Amino acid sequence: MDLKHQCVKLNDGHFIPVLGFGTYAPQEVPKSEAEEATKLAIDAGFRHIDSAYLYENEDKVGQAIRSKIADGIVKREDIFYTSKLWVTFLRPELVRPGLEKSLKKLQLDYVDLYIIHSPMALKPGEELLPKDEHGKLIFDTVDLCATWEALEKCKDAGLAKSIGVSNFNRRQLEMILNKPGLKYKPVCNQVECHPCLNQRKLLDFFKSKDIVLVAYSALGSARDKRWFLNFS
């Protein structure tokens, strides 16, 4: 890949490679496979690596990145690493601790892009998907503008080079953009986008606001059964 000519400029001046390697895998796939897959991706020329606290594999992904740095294949600045703030960390006082948990697993000093994984908040705690005695998800009430302010502080602290969102609709994104005292606009919104869900209206809106659409499941998706059971 000719990486220098395959990047998009973000609204904060940083550049994001147009092709990323996603590390999500179904539960039945051993977490250890994320390390070998990430190494192979870097050897193949990928420089944008995407993971998340939710995926429970950031220790393996970080090990792969650090291994390739140690081997002299890449430098840290060559890698664009994306992580995501899970929805049990959306209270503003939990945002930086959430990022620091990912950094500790990765054993990296910063991430290149940190995004809110979803605008839907769940009860804080150790459980990724907290449920009540009836098996229903336990939601939390959070001001997303306050969450965003906490992300801005993470950027100022140098823990994240760029900040953005994921799975936000236009109304939710406008709430951030219209926030009084906004310091940094989201650089991107990562959403499902493929030929069967082309997101044309969202894309046009993003272009008008100088926000990049980052597509996941770009070839279509086979949804994890947990999402149907828990989010319906």
C-alpha positions in Angstrom: 0.0 0.0 0.0 1.2 3.5 -0.7 0.2 4.9 2.7 1.1 8.5 2.1 -1.6 8.8 -0.6 -4.2 6.7 1.2 -5.1 8.9 4.1 -7.9 11.4 4.8 -7.3 14.6 6.7 -9.4 15.0 9.8 -10.9 18.4 11.0 -8.2 18.6 13.7 -5.3 18.3 11.3 -4.4 14.7 11.8 -4.6 12.1 9.1 -6.5 8.7 9.2 -5.6 5.8 6.8 -8.6 5.1 4.6 -8.3 1.3 5.1 -8.4 -0.1 8.6 -8.0 -3.5 10.2 -10.9 -4.3 12.5 -10.2 -6.7 15.4 -13.7 -7.6 16.5 -14.4 -11.3 16.6 -17.3 -13.4 17.8 -17.2 -14.9 21.3 -16.2 -18.4 20.0 -13.0 -17.0 18.5 -10.1 -17.2 21.1 -8.9 -13.8 22.1 -5.3 -14.9 21.5 -5.9 -15.0 17.8 -6.1 -11.2 17.8 -2.4 -10.9 18.3 -1.4 -13.1 15.3 -4.1 -11.5 13.1 -2.8 -8.0 13.9 0.8 -9.0 13.2 -0.3 -10.3 9.8 -2.3 -7.2 9.1 0.7 -5.0 9.8 3.0 -7.2 7.7 0.4 -6.8 4.9 0.6 -3.0 5.1 -2.3 -2.1 7.3 -1.4 0.9 9.5 -4.9 1.7 10.9 -5.8 -0.8 13.6 -9.2 -0.6 15.2 -10.2 -2.2 18.5 -12.2 -1.4 21.6 -12.6 -2.1 25.3 -15.7 -4.1 24.5 -13.7 -6.6 22.3 -11.6 -7.7 25.3 -8.5 -8.2 23.2 -6.6 -4.9 23.5 -3.8 -6.6 25.4 -3.2 -8.9 22.5 -3.6 -6.2 19.9 -1.2 -4.0 21.8 1.3 -6.8 22.1 1.2 -7.3 18.3 1.8 -3.6 17.7 4.7 -3.4 20.2 6.2 -6.5 18.7 6.3 -5.0 15.2 7.8 -1.8 16.6 10.5 -3.9 18.4 11.2 -5.7 15.2 11.7 -2.4 13.4 8.9 -3.1 11.0 7.0 0.1 12.0 7.4 3.0 14.4 4.7 4.0 16.8 3.9 7.1 14.7 3.3 4.8 11.7 0.4 3.1 13.4 -3.0 4.8 13.7 -4.7 3.1 16.6 -8.5 3.5 17.3 -10.1 2.5 20.6 -13.6 3.1 21.9 -15.1 4.3 25.1 -17.5 1.6 26.2 -21.0 2.6 27.3 -20.5 1.7 31.0 -17.9 4.6 31.1 -20.1 7.4 29.7 -20.4 9.3 33.0 -17.9 12.1 32.7 -15.8 11.1 35.7 -15.3 7.7 34.2 -14.2 8.7 30.7 -10.5 9.2 31.5 -10.3 6.0 33.7 -12.0 4.1 30.8 -9.3 5.3 28.4 -6.5 4.6 30.9 -7.8 1.0 31.2 -7.3 0.6 27.5 -3.9 2.2 27.5 -2.8 0.0 30.3 -3.9 -3.1 28.4 -2.2 -1.8 25.2 0.9 -0.7 27.0 0.8 2.4 24.8 1.1 6.1 25.8 -1.7 7.3 23.7 -4.3 6.3 21.1 -4.6 8.1 17.8 -8.4 8.1 17.8 -10.8 7.6 20.8 -14.5 7.4 20.1 -17.7 7.0 22.1 -18.7 3.5 21.2 -22.5 4.2 21.3 -24.7 7.0 22.6 -26.6 4.5 24.8 -25.3 4.5 28.4 -25.4 1.4 30.6 -25.0 1.1 34.4 -21.3 1.5 35.4 -19.5 -1.5 36.8 -17.4 -4.5 35.8 -20.0 -6.1 33.7 -19.9 -5.2 30.0 -23.7 -5.8 29.6 -25.2 -5.3 33.1 -28.6 -6.9 33.5 -31.3 -7.1 36.1 -32.8 -10.2 37.6 -35.1 -10.5 34.6 -32.2 -10.5 32.1 -32.9 -6.9 30.9 -30.2 -4.4 30.3 -29.7 -1.8 33.1 -29.5 1.6 31.4 -27.9 4.8 32.8 -28.9 8.4 32.3 -26.0 10.5 31.1 -25.5 13.9 29.5 -23.6 13.1 26.4 -22.4 16.7 26.2 -20.7 16.2 29.6 -19.2 13.0 28.3 -17.8 14.9 25.3 -16.2 17.5 27.5 -14.4 14.7 29.3 -13.1 13.4 26.0 -11.9 16.9 25.1 -9.9 16.8 28.3 -8.3 13.5 27.3 -7.3 15.1 24.0 -5.8 18.0 25.9 -3.9 15.6 28.1 -2.3 13.9 25.1 -4.0 10.6 25.8 -5.9 10.7 22.5 -4.7 12.5 19.4 -8.2 12.8 18.0 -11.7 12.2 19.4 -15.0 11.2 17.7 -18.1 9.2 18.1 -19.7 5.9 16.8 -23.3 4.8 16.1 -24.6 8.4 16.6 -27.6 9.6 14.5 -27.8 13.1 13.2 -29.8 14.4 16.1 -27.3 13.0 18.6 -24.3 14.4 16.6 -26.0 17.8 16.4 -26.4 17.9 20.1 -22.6 17.7 20.4 -21.9 20.2 17.6 -24.3 22.7 19.1 -23.0 22.4 22.6 -22.1 25.8 24.2 -18.3 26.1 24.6 -17.5 23.2 22.2 -13.7 23.0 22.0 -13.2 20.2 19.5 -15.7 18.8 16.9 -15.9 15.1 16.5 -13.5 14.2 13.8 -15.6 11.2 12.7 -18.7 9.0 13.3 -18.1 5.3 12.9 -21.3 3.6 11.6 -22.3 0.5 9.8 -22.1 1.3 6.1 -22.2 -1.1 3.1 -24.1 -1.5 -0.2 -27.2 -2.6 1.6 -27.0 0.4 4.1 -25.3 3.2 2.2 -26.0 5.9 4.8 -26.3 8.5 2.1 -28.2 11.1 4.2 -25.7 10.8 7.1 -22.8 11.0 4.7 -24.1 14.2 3.2 -24.6 15.7 6.6 -21.1 14.7 7.7 -19.6 16.3 4.6 -21.4 19.6 5.5 -19.8 19.5 8.9 -16.3 18.3 7.9 -16.8 15.1 9.8 -15.5 11.8 8.3 -17.7 8.7 8.0 -15.8 5.7 9.1 -17.5 2.5 7.9 -17.7 -0.7 9.8 -19.1 -4.0 8.4 -18.2 -2.5 5.0 -19.1 -5.8 3.2 -22.2 -6.4 5.2 -22.6 -8.1 8.6 -23.8 -11.2 10.4 -25.0 -9.8 13.7 -23.9 -11.4 17.1 -27.0 -13.0 18.6 -26.4 -11.1 21.9 -27.4 -7.8 20.2 -30.8 -9.1 19.2 -31.4 -10.6 22.6 -30.3 -7.6 24.6 -31.1 -4.6 22.5 -34.5 -5.5 21.1 
